[in-house]
């Protein structure tokens, strides 16, 4: 996963904004994201999620910083109505299950596309 993220970083221009929303790699996420969504609520097909493929927000932050990004915000997000056709997301301080991360490509980055 980290190599894919590093590769994607090469395609951003100066001042380009990157927004990531994904699951965190925590026990809480395994319980809520996998067991809750797949086994109990059955809102996604079984075996859609794999905890070992999730990536911690600190890892994403470190990779983006190394690739010349400035992380502006990391925030938890939670679906207000996960069963709706288009669920709305609520901004919460807890990032243990899902999170959104916003970063901007710095001018001094060596991996900038021209």
Secondary structure, DSSP 8 states (H G I E B T S, - for coil): -HHHHHHHHTT--TT-EEEEEEE-SSHHHIIIIIIIIIIIS--S-TT---GGG---HHHHHHHHHHTTEEEEEEEEEEES-TTSTT--EEEES--SSEEEEEEEE-TT-TT---
